[in-house]
Amino acid sequence: MLSRKTPKDIKILREGGKLLGSILRQLAGEVKPGVTGQELNKLAEELIKKAGGTPSFKNYRGFPCGLCVSVNQTVVHGVPNDQPFREGDLVGLDIGMKYKNLHTDTATTVAIGKLDKKVQQFLDRTKQALEIGIQEVGPDKHIGDIGKAIEKFIKPFGYGIVRDLAGHGVGYDVHEDPIVPNYNPGSKMDKMFPGMVIAIEPMIIIGGSHSVVVGKNKWDIKAQDESLTAHFEHTVAVTEDGYLIITE
């Protein structure tokens, strides 16, 4: 069932989203060689508490942490561990916060050190894919147009777009309807309307395959071809005349 957030809800979501965006930037700044995912998770939970929120992901369907830390071949849902980051790693950070009873969700992928040109282009293009998807948001447009635009941009580069996972509605809960695919679903899907709030999150695999597998810990979602991955995400509200990036 699709939910319509009230103007009051949107105001609270924007307030919480700004705080969460700031927290994500702080965490991204701490991604360095020798730092661990567990250390980042501890910091993330402290920053969320300080902001007056609670971690959306912690204990959600049994997930043990407030922050997802997904390194290199892990696309999403990485459980923070004590393995130190190394030069050349791509570190995905995905975070959600419940603030004044409403949830926001955002993610970024951070590179450690100087990357090979092909990998840097891959990272830049995945981030651009998110921006392109967001531009398709607006009243009377359709959810399917978001994935269609992302695929049109990504496909010529030969990258794989994860199909087993998607963006989603967010706000009253961590995950709500509608599903927001990152590829062309072949149909228009749901019509957008003012007050709809969605998380758009391209998950891209450099090797060209869209296939993923679940890691031994039952959480990490990895590229089946074991190539590098990237993930960027914003919570976005549909407005009367376009969109508002909640987590910017």
Secondary structure as a PSIPRED ss2 file (coil, helix, strand):
# PSIPRED VFORMAT (PSIPRED V4.0)

   1 M C   1.000  0.000  0.000
   2 L C   1.000  0.000  0.000
   3 S C   1.000  0.000  0.000
   4 R C   1.000  0.000  0.000
   5 K C   1.000  0.000  0.000
   6 T C   1.000  0.000  0.000
   7 P H   0.000  1.000  0.000
   8 K H   0.000  1.000  0.000
   9 D H   0.000  1.000  0.000
  10 I H   0.000  1.000  0.000
  11 K H   0.000  1.000  0.000
  12 I H   0.000  1.000  0.000
  13 L H   0.000  1.000  0.000
  14 R H   0.000  1.000  0.000
  15 E H   0.000  1.000  0.000
  16 G H   0.000  1.000  0.000
  17 G H   0.000  1.000  0.000
  18 K H   0.000  1.000  0.000
  19 L H   0.000  1.000  0.000
  20 L H   0.000  1.000  0.000
  21 G H   0.000  1.000  0.000
  22 S H   0.000  1.000  0.000
  23 I H   0.000  1.000  0.000
  24 L H   0.000  1.000  0.000
  25 R H   0.000  1.000  0.000
  26 Q H   0.000  1.000  0.000
  27 L H   0.000  1.000  0.000
  28 A H   0.000  1.000  0.000
  29 G H   0.000  1.000  0.000
  30 E C   1.000  0.000  0.000
  31 V C   1.000  0.000  0.000
  32 K C   1.000  0.000  0.000
  33 P C   1.000  0.000  0.000
  34 G C   1.000  0.000  0.000
  35 V C   1.000  0.000  0.000
  36 T C   1.000  0.000  0.000
  37 G H   0.000  1.000  0.000
  38 Q H   0.000  1.000  0.000
  39 E H   0.000  1.000  0.000
  40 L H   0.000  1.000  0.000
  41 N H   0.000  1.000  0.000
  42 K H   0.000  1.000  0.000
  43 L H   0.000  1.000  0.000
  44 A H   0.000  1.000  0.000
  45 E H   0.000  1.000  0.000
  46 E H   0.000  1.000  0.000
  47 L H   0.000  1.000  0.000
  48 I H   0.000  1.000  0.000
  49 K H   0.000  1.000  0.000
  50 K H   0.000  1.000  0.000
  51 A C   1.000  0.000  0.000
  52 G C   1.000  0.000  0.000
  53 G C   1.000  0.000  0.000
  54 T E   0.000  0.000  1.000
  55 P E   0.000  0.000  1.000
  56 S C   1.000  0.000  0.000
  57 F C   1.000  0.000  0.000
  58 K C   1.000  0.000  0.000
  59 N C   1.000  0.000  0.000
  60 Y H   0.000  1.000  0.000
  61 R H   0.000  1.000  0.000
  62 G H   0.000  1.000  0.000
  63 F C   1.000  0.000  0.000
  64 P C   1.000  0.000  0.000
  65 C C   1.000  0.000  0.000
  66 G C   1.000  0.000  0.000
  67 L E   0.000  0.000  1.000
  68 C E   0.000  0.000  1.000
  69 V E   0.000  0.000  1.000
  70 S E   0.000  0.000  1.000
  71 V E   0.000  0.000  1.000
  72 N C   1.000  0.000  0.000
  73 Q C   1.000  0.000  0.000
  74 T E   0.000  0.000  1.000
  75 V E   0.000  0.000  1.000
  76 V E   0.000  0.000  1.000
  77 H C   1.000  0.000  0.000
  78 G C   1.000  0.000  0.000
  79 V C   1.000  0.000  0.000
  80 P C   1.000  0.000  0.000
  81 N C   1.000  0.000  0.000
  82 D C   1.000  0.000  0.000
  83 Q C   1.000  0.000  0.000
  84 P C   1.000  0.000  0.000
  85 F C   1.000  0.000  0.000
  86 R C   1.000  0.000  0.000
  87 E C   1.000  0.000  0.000
  88 G C   1.000  0.000  0.000
  89 D C   1.000  0.000  0.000
  90 L E   0.000  0.000  1.000
  91 V E   0.000  0.000  1.000
  92 G E   0.000  0.000  1.000
  93 L E   0.000  0.000  1.000
  94 D E   0.000  0.000  1.000
  95 I E   0.000  0.000  1.000
  96 G E   0.000  0.000  1.000
  97 M E   0.000  0.000  1.000
  98 K E   0.000  0.000  1.000
  99 Y E   0.000  0.000  1.000
 100 K C   1.000  0.000  0.000
 101 N C   1.000  0.000  0.000
 102 L E   0.000  0.000  1.000
 103 H E   0.000  0.000  1.000
 104 T E   0.000  0.000  1.000
 105 D E   0.000  0.000  1.000
 106 T E   0.000  0.000  1.000
 107 A E   0.000  0.000  1.000
 108 T E   0.000  0.000  1.000
 109 T E   0.000  0.000  1.000
 110 V E   0.000  0.000  1.000
 111 A E   0.000  0.000  1.000
 112 I C   1.000  0.000  0.000
 113 G C   1.000  0.000  0.000
 114 K C   1.000  0.000  0.000
 115 L C   1.000  0.000  0.000
 116 D C   1.000  0.000  0.000
 117 K H   0.000  1.000  0.000
 118 K H   0.000  1.000  0.000
 119 V H   0.000  1.000  0.000
 120 Q H   0.000  1.000  0.000
 121 Q H   0.000  1.000  0.000
 122 F H   0.000  1.000  0.000
 123 L H   0.000  1.000  0.000
 124 D H   0.000  1.000  0.000
 125 R H   0.000  1.000  0.000
 126 T H   0.000  1.000  0.000
 127 K H   0.000  1.000  0.000
 128 Q H   0.000  1.000  0.000
 129 A H   0.000  1.000  0.000
 130 L H   0.000  1.000  0.000
 131 E H   0.000  1.000  0.000
 132 I H   0.000  1.000  0.000
 133 G H   0.000  1.000  0.000
 134 I H   0.000  1.000  0.000
 135 Q C   1.000  0.000  0.000
 136 E C   1.000  0.000  0.000
 137 V C   1.000  0.000  0.000
 138 G C   1.000  0.000  0.000
 139 P C   1.000  0.000  0.000
 140 D C   1.000  0.000  0.000
 141 K C   1.000  0.000  0.000
 142 H E   0.000  0.000  1.000
 143 I H   0.000  1.000  0.000
 144 G H   0.000  1.000  0.000
 145 D H   0.000  1.000  0.000
 146 I H   0.000  1.000  0.000
 147 G H   0.000  1.000  0.000
 148 K H   0.000  1.000  0.000
 149 A H   0.000  1.000  0.000
 150 I H   0.000  1.000  0.000
 151 E H   0.000  1.000  0.000
 152 K H   0.000  1.000  0.000
 153 F H   0.000  1.000  0.000
 154 I H   0.000  1.000  0.000
 155 K H   0.000  1.000  0.000
 156 P H   0.000  1.000  0.000
 157 F H   0.000  1.000  0.000
 158 G C   1.000  0.000  0.000
 159 Y C   1.000  0.000  0.000
 160 G E   0.000  0.000  1.000
 161 I E   0.000  0.000  1.000
 162 V C   1.000  0.000  0.000
 163 R C   1.000  0.000  0.000
 164 D C   1.000  0.000  0.000
 165 L C   1.000  0.000  0.000
 166 A C   1.000  0.000  0.000
 167 G E   0.000  0.000  1.000
 168 H E   0.000  0.000  1.000
 169 G E   0.000  0.000  1.000
 170 V C   1.000  0.000  0.000
 171 G C   1.000  0.000  0.000
 172 Y C   1.000  0.000  0.000
 173 D C   1.000  0.000  0.000
 174 V C   1.000  0.000  0.000
 175 H C   1.000  0.000  0.000
 176 E E   0.000  0.000  1.000
 177 D E   0.000  0.000  1.000
 178 P E   0.000  0.000  1.000
 179 I E   0.000  0.000  1.000
 180 V E   0.000  0.000  1.000
 181 P C   1.000  0.000  0.000
 182 N C   1.000  0.000  0.000
 183 Y C   1.000  0.000  0.000
 184 N C   1.000  0.000  0.000
 185 P C   1.000  0.000  0.000
 186 G C   1.000  0.000  0.000
 187 S C   1.000  0.000  0.000
 188 K C   1.000  0.000  0.000
 189 M C   1.000  0.000  0.000
 190 D C   1.000  0.000  0.000
 191 K E   0.000  0.000  1.000
 192 M C   1.000  0.000  0.000
 193 F C   1.000  0.000  0.000
 194 P C   1.000  0.000  0.000
 195 G C   1.000  0.000  0.000
 196 M C   1.000  0.000  0.000
 197 V E   0.000  0.000  1.000
 198 I E   0.000  0.000  1.000
 199 A E   0.000  0.000  1.000
 200 I E   0.000  0.000  1.000
 201 E C   1.000  0.000  0.000
 202 P C   1.000  0.000  0.000
 203 M E   0.000  0.000  1.000
 204 I E   0.000  0.000  1.000
 205 I E   0.000  0.000  1.000
 206 I C   1.000  0.000  0.000
 207 G C   1.000  0.000  0.000
 208 G C   1.000  0.000  0.000
 209 S C   1.000  0.000  0.000
 210 H C   1.000  0.000  0.000
 211 S C   1.000  0.000  0.000
 212 V E   0.000  0.000  1.000
 213 V E   0.000  0.000  1.000
 214 V E   0.000  0.000  1.000
 215 G C   1.000  0.000  0.000
 216 K C   1.000  0.000  0.000
 217 N C   1.000  0.000  0.000
 218 K C   1.000  0.000  0.000
 219 W C   1.000  0.000  0.000
 220 D C   1.000  0.000  0.000
 221 I E   0.000  0.000  1.000
 222 K E   0.000  0.000  1.000
 223 A E   0.000  0.000  1.000
 224 Q C   1.000  0.000  0.000
 225 D C   1.000  0.000  0.000
 226 E C   1.000  0.000  0.000
 227 S C   1.000  0.000  0.000
 228 L C   1.000  0.000  0.000
 229 T E   0.000  0.000  1.000
 230 A E   0.000  0.000  1.000
 231 H E   0.000  0.000  1.000
 232 F C   1.000  0.000  0.000
 233 E E   0.000  0.000  1.000
 234 H E   0.000  0.000  1.000
 235 T E   0.000  0.000  1.000
 236 V E   0.000  0.000  1.000
 237 A E   0.000  0.000  1.000
 238 V E   0.000  0.000  1.000
 239 T C   1.000  0.000  0.000
 240 E C   1.000  0.000  0.000
 241 D C   1.000  0.000  0.000
 242 G C   1.000  0.000  0.000
 243 Y E   0.000  0.000  1.000
 244 L E   0.000  0.000  1.000
 245 I E   0.000  0.000  1.000
 246 I C   1.000  0.000  0.000
 247 T C   1.000  0.000  0.000
 248 E C   1.000  0.000  0.000
